[in-house]
Amino acid sequence: MKTFASVVFGLALALSANADMLQKKSGTFIEGKILEITEKGVRIQLTEGGEATIPFDDLDPFTVYKIRDKKLRDSGNADVGARFALGRYAMEAGLYDIGRGDMEAAVKKDPSLKTEADKVIAEVEDRDSANLYEMGTAAMKAQDYSGALMKFQTLVDFFPASKYVDEAKKALASATAEIEKENAKKKELLDALTKKKGDAKAVKVEEGVKGKLDAAMRAYDDARKFNGDALEFEGNTSVSKADKNWRAAEAALFSAKDLIIEVASATKDVEVLGQAKRLDAECDGMLVVVYGNLGHLWAVERYYKEATKWLNRALAIDPTNHFATEVKLLVAGQQIRRSYTPEREGR
């Protein structure tokens, strides 16, 4: 199961291996050549001219990690303690997978560090699982049951030893039950369409509306399945199959939206119109997910024009989408560096 942080981190590694591109906590990027790395910050020769000294406190944690990791590698420093300390920093800064990997690598070379590593890992797991539990609980209170389901499931999957796991499992069951209730209400609404009284023509129209709304819901479910299959193919590095399934998901969502338009034009039932409106919003949300995934897929493959096309489509629907914004920033940074790095033809 991939988290947002692990996806963006993996993409950042793919895009920034050969350049000094620093990201500030504000999200802006600074490009240049690093001249000096100190304990508190970095001195950089800016591409646009001049020099700047930037404190680590002003930089994004992943950027700080990259700088310190570069310093260790460039110096040939194989000191286990230094690598362990960098792993600790990454863990405490929220770069869980990276930090844990560094610390476990250090423990293999020096088993005496295991007690301290276990302590740090336990503290971070406790902190992060607590945050997930709080966010899941807040989502439940806001009746965002899908959001709550995601938070609690992530907690259970990634922090099975957490003290919050038992409560999270109970909350998972509650969120699932609420989602099932919502689905039951949808079914009742569809069934109600066929029970409405009226003349034969009206009944026929209502039945047609029911069929179209039902078909739209099936198309939306198909899109979710295609998205899940695409994620599996992406994980197995089957790029063409992942791309094919995400495009199939897009087609299914367009089909659902077309049917929703037909439903809205054929009925004046307030409940049906409300259901159609909610389903349309869900289709838009899934389109943002699909477009973001396609953008990420092609960015990793370094087809930047193709990646930007899909990311722009995601942002056209939801300009505030954090994932698409972060990936597009990383792609933009790589495009800036095209004059320094040979690119494949057509990118």
N, C-alpha and C positions, 0 to 999 in steps of 0.2 A: 504494500500500500504506500503510494507516494504522497508526501505532504507537500504543501505549497513551497515551504522553505527548501526542501530537498530538490524539488524541480528547478527552482530558480538558481540554486547553488550549482547544480550540475550544468545548467546552461551557461552560467557565468564562467565556469571552468573552461567550457568549450570555446567561449568567445574571447577570453582575455589572457590566453596563455602567453602571448608574445608581446604584450604592450603594457605600458605603465598608465593605466586608466583608473583613477581613484574616484570612488563614490562617497559623497558626503552624506551625513545623516538626513539632510534635507532632500536627498534624492538627486541632486545635481552632480555632474561629472567634471573631473579635472583631468586634462590630458597633458602628458609631458614625459620627461625622463628623470627618474629618481636619482638624486645626487648623493644623498646621505640619509641614513636611517638611524635615529637616536632612540633612547628609551621612551621619550615622550612624544615623538612625532617624526615627520619626514620633511626633507628639503627637496624640492622638485624644480627642474628647469621646465618652464611652461612652453608648450608648443606655440602659443600665441606670443611668446616673448616674455623675458623677465624670469625671476625666481619667486618662489613662495615657500614659506615654512608653515606646515599644517599640523596642528596637534592631533594626536590619535583620538582625543575626545570629540573632535569634530567629524570624524570619519565613520562610515558604516562599519560595523564589526567584521563583516566578511572582508572588506578592504584592508582593515588592520591585520587580520589573520594572514592574508596574501602577502602583505609587506613583510611581516615578521617571518613567515615561512620562507620567503625569498631570501631574506638576510641569512637565515640558517643554512639554506642550501648553497648560496653563493660563497659563504665563508667556509664551506666544507665542514661545518660544525656537526659532529656526530654525537655531541653530548646528550646522553639520555635525559638528564635533568632538564635541559633546555627544551627538548621536544615534549617532555611531560608538562612543563610549565605552559607551553603554547597550547597543548591540548586542554589544560585546565581553563585557560583564557577562553578558548572556543566554546567549551561546555557552558561556562558561566555567562557567555555573551549570547547564548541561544543557538549556537552552531553545533547542535547536539551530535549529529553523525560524524562530523569532522573531528570534533574534540574527543569523542570516545575512541575513534580510530587511532588518533595520535597517542592517547593515554595507554591504550591496549598494546600498541606497538612498543611503547617505552617499557611497559611491564614485562613483555617478552624478553627484553634485553636485561632488565633489572627487576626480578621478582619481588625484591624488597619494597617496591613502590605499589604493590597490589593493594595493601590496606588503605593507603591514601587515595588511590584511584577509586576503590569501592566507595569510599566516603564521599568523594566529590560526585561520582555518578549518582549515588543515592540522594544527595542533596538536590542535585539538578532535576532528577526524576520527580522528586517530591514537589519541587517548585512548579515544574511544567505540568505535572498531572493535576496539581491544585488549580492552576490557571485554566486548564481545559475543563475541569469540573465546574468552576465558577462560570465560564462562558456558556457551557451547556445548560446550567441551571438558569442563567439569565435568558437564554433562548427559549427554554420551556415556559418561563413566566411571560415572555412576549408572544407565546403561541407559535413560535417559529420551530415547529417540531422537526422539520427536515434538518435545519441547522443544528438543533440540539442532538439529533441522531448522529450527525457527523462528528461533533465534539466528543460525545460519550464513546462512540465506536473507536475513535482515534486513541482515546485514553486507554480503553480496554486492550487494543491491539499493541500499543507501543509501551505501555507501562503496566504490565500484568501483575507486578509485585506492589503496586501503589496501594496505599491505604484507602484510596477513593474507589478502587475497582468494584467492590461489592455494591456501593451506592450507585456507581455509574451503570452497572448492569441492571439494577432496578429501574433507573431512569431510562435506560435504553428500552426496557419493556414498556414503560409508560409512554415514551415518545412513539414507539411502534403502534401501540394501541390507539393513540390519538390520530396517527396517520391513517390507520385502518378505519377509524370513525369517519374521517374526512372522505375517504374513498367510498364508504357506505352511503354517505350523504349524496355523493355524486351519482351513485347508482340509483338511489331513491329518486333523485331529480330526473334522471333519464327515464325511469319507470313511470314517473308521474306524467310524462309527456303523452304516453299512450292511454292514460286513464282520463284525460280531459274530455269533458262533454262538449258537444257541438255538432254541427252538421257534418255530413260525410266528407265534404271538401276540407273542412278545418281539421278533421281527424287525420285525413291523408297527409295534409301539410305537416301536422305535428309529428306524424310517424316519420316523414322524410327528414325533419329536423333532428329527431332522435337518432336516426341512422347516421346522419352526417356528423353529429356531435360525438357519437360512439366511435365512428371511424376516425375522427380527429384525435380522440384519446388513444386509440390503438396506434396511430401513426406516431404520436408523442412517445408512447412506450417503446415502439420500434427504434426510435432515435436514441433513447437511453441505452437500449441493448447494443446498438451499433457503436455508441460511444464507449461502452464497457469493453466490447470486443477490440476496438481500436487501441485502447490502453494496453490490453494484453499483447497485441501485436507489436506495439511500440516497445514494450518491455522486452520482447524477444528480438528486437532490432529488425523487425519486418516492416520497413518503412513504407513500401508500396501498399501492403495490406492495411496498415494503419491509416494511410491516406485514403484508401478506397472506402474503408468503413466510416471515417469521419465525413466524407463527401456523401455517403449514403445517409448518414444521420442528418446532414443538412437538407437533403432532398425530402426526407420524411417529415422534417419540421416545416418545410415550405408547404408540403401537402396538407399538413395539419392546419396551418394558418389559412390556406385557401378554403378549407372546409369550414373553418370558424367564421370567415367572412360570409360564406353562404348561409350559415346558421343565423348570423346576426341580421341578415337581410330578409330572412324568411319568417321570423317570429317577433312578437312584441311581448312575449312572456318575460317579465322582469327577472325571475330566477334563472331562466335559461340564458338570458343575455349576460347576467352576472357570472354564470358558470363559464360561458364562452370567453368573457373578458379575462377571467382568472387563468383559463387554459392558454389563452394567447400570451399572457405575461410569462407563464411557465415555459412556453415555446421560445420566447425571446431569451429567457435566462439560459435555456439549454443551448441556444445558438451561440451565446457568448462563450459558454464552456467549450463548444465544438471549435469555434473559430480560434479561441485561445490555445487549444490543444494543437490545432493545425499550425498556428504560428510558432509554437514551441518546437514542434516536430521539424519544421523546415529551417528554423534558426539553428538547431543543433547540427543539421546537415549542411549549414552555411549557405543555404540558398536564401539570401537576405531579402531579395525583392519579393519572393513568394511568401516568406514569413511576414513581412510588413503588410502585404495585401490582406492576409487573414487577420492579423492583429488590428488593422484599421477597421475591419468589419466588426470585430468584437467591440471596439471603442465607439463605433458609430451607434451601436445599440445601447451600450453602457459606458459613457465617458469616464466614469469613476472606477471602473474595474481595475483592481490592484494588480492582478496577475498579468493582464495584457499590457498594462502600463509598464510594469517592471521588465517584462521580456522585451518590449519595444525599446526601452531605454538601453538595454544591453545590446540589442541589434544595432541601434543607432550609434552606439559607441564603437562597435566593430566596423560599421560602414565609414565612420570618420577615419579609421585606421587603414582603409583600403589602399591608400597611396604608399603605405609602409609594408603591407603584407600581400603577397600574390594571392589572387582569388581565382576560383574556378570560372570558366567561361559561362556567361549568361547569368551571373549572380548580381 
